[in-house]
Amino acid sequence: MKEISLRDQLGKMEKDWDRRARENAHFYVASSRTKWTEQEFYESGRRAIDQEILTDMDNICQGKDPRQMRVLEIGCGAGRTTQAFAGIFGEVHAIDVSSQMVKKARRALRGCPNAHVYKNNGLDLSVVPDVPFDFAFSYLVFQHIPNREIIESYIREVHRLLRPGALFKFQVQGDLKLTSTPDDTWVGAAISEEEAVEMGVRNGFEPRHLHGAGQQYFWLWYFKREIV
């Protein structure tokens, strides 16, 4: 298996996603079809948020008014779901490793003054304001990260920013039959149910719900442990 340093791996993630953004950003963000109109693409993001967010508002909001909530999105791509987030929550902060994707997301969010998009280094959230967040979300992102160290770094960073009790809802690649190599930025590192629980606990979360273990789209609900 080809060895690659963490620095080179992060550089390859950025380079590959910049290339994908230039070639066909809509397809690489939402690969269920090769051609999307702008309207269809962003409407698909609204449907995803309807399905994954609006059906789960008890866990997400915990009694808070969503218009009073500050939320974080990891891996926003071209802003497909970020645009929908901005219509629900009071303040949205989104990051992506690709400067080309960030440009497209900022263009899509020009009419959303409550949404802020940052280009990050692919490893941490140091570009995001160091303020308490009420919810964090990542969708169709960690499935493409080949290194568990990078995934766990994001989890630690989310823990740092979330208020106690808040939820980090996200997906990982759970199909243990899919193989990934260190230089692969499309098929990410697979994580088992046991590893997902251990990873959450190790980083200060309560992994309260898991759905889709053993599948490509493995959902995790990590609640930041309350301070006692």
Long-range contacts (C-beta under 8 A, 24 or more apart in sequence): 1-181, 1-182, 2-181, 2-182, 2-183, 3-182, 4-182, 4-183, 6-123, 6-147, 6-149, 6-150, 9-146, 9-147, 9-150, 9-182, 9-183, 10-97, 10-121, 10-122, 10-123, 10-150, 12-183, 12-185, 13-97, 13-122, 13-145, 13-185, 14-97, 14-98, 14-99, 14-122, 16-185, 16-186, 17-96, 17-97, 17-98, 17-100, 17-101, 17-185, 18-98, 18-99, 18-100, 18-101, 20-98, 21-78, 21-98, 21-100, 21-101, 21-104, 22-100, 25-77, 25-78, 25-100, 25-101, 25-104, 26-78, 28-77, 29-77, 29-78, 29-80, 29-101, 29-140, 30-80, 30-140, 41-78, 41-80, 42-79, 42-80, 42-83, 42-84, 42-108, 44-80, 45-79, 45-80, 45-81, 45-82, 45-83, 45-84, 46-83, 46-84, 48-80, 48-81, 48-84, 48-139, 49-81, 49-84, 49-85, 49-88, 50-84, 52-139, 52-169, 53-84, 53-85, 53-88, 53-137, 54-88, 56-169, 59-167, 59-169, 59-209, 59-221, 60-135, 60-167, 60-169, 61-134, 61-135, 62-165, 62-166, 62-167, 64-134, 66-90, 69-134, 69-135, 70-131, 70-132, 70-133, 70-134, 71-133, 71-134, 71-135, 71-136, 71-137, 72-125, 72-128, 72-133, 72-135, 72-136, 72-137, 72-158, 72-161, 73-136, 73-137, 73-138, 74-125, 74-136, 74-137, 74-138, 74-141, 74-154, 74-158, 74-170, 75-138, 75-139, 75-140, 75-141, 75-142, 76-101, 76-102, 76-105, 76-117, 77-101, 77-104, 77-105, 78-104, 78-105, 78-108, 79-104, 79-105, 79-106, 79-107, 79-108, 79-109, 79-115, 79-117, 81-137, 81-139, 82-108, 82-109, 82-115, 82-117, 83-108, 83-109, 83-112, 83-115, 85-115, 85-137, 86-112, 86-114, 86-115, 87-112, 89-114, 89-135, 90-114, 91-116, 92-116, 93-118, 93-128, 93-129, 93-133, 94-118, 95-119, 95-120, 95-125, 95-127, 95-128, 96-120, 97-121, 97-122, 122-150, 123-150, 123-153, 123-154, 124-153, 124-154, 124-157, 125-154, 125-157, 125-158, 125-160, 125-161, 128-161, 130-161, 131-161, 132-161, 132-162, 132-163, 133-161, 133-162, 133-163, 133-166, 134-162, 134-163, 134-166, 135-162, 135-166, 135-167, 135-168, 135-169, 136-161, 136-162, 136-166, 136-167, 136-168, 136-169, 136-170, 137-168, 137-169, 137-170, 138-168, 138-169, 138-170, 138-171, 139-170, 139-171, 140-171, 140-217, 141-170, 141-171, 142-170, 142-171, 142-172, 142-173, 142-188, 143-171, 143-172, 143-173, 143-187, 143-188, 143-216, 143-217, 144-185, 144-186, 144-187, 144-188, 145-185, 145-188, 145-189, 146-180, 146-181, 146-182, 146-183, 146-184, 146-185, 146-187, 146-188, 146-189, 147-182, 147-189, 148-189, 148-191, 151-188, 151-189, 151-191, 151-199, 152-199, 152-202, 152-203, 155-199, 155-200, 155-203, 155-205, 155-222, 156-203, 158-222, 159-203, 159-204, 159-205, 159-224, 162-224, 163-224, 164-224, 164-225, 164-226, 164-227, 165-223, 165-224, 165-226, 166-223, 166-224, 167-221, 167-222, 167-223, 167-224, 168-205, 168-220, 168-221, 168-222, 168-223, 168-224, 169-219, 169-220, 169-221, 169-222, 170-219, 170-220, 170-222, 171-212, 171-217, 171-218, 171-219, 171-220, 172-196, 172-218, 172-220, 173-216, 173-218, 174-212, 174-213, 174-214, 174-215, 174-216, 174-217, 174-218, 175-214, 175-215, 175-216, 175-218, 176-214, 178-216, 191-218, 196-220
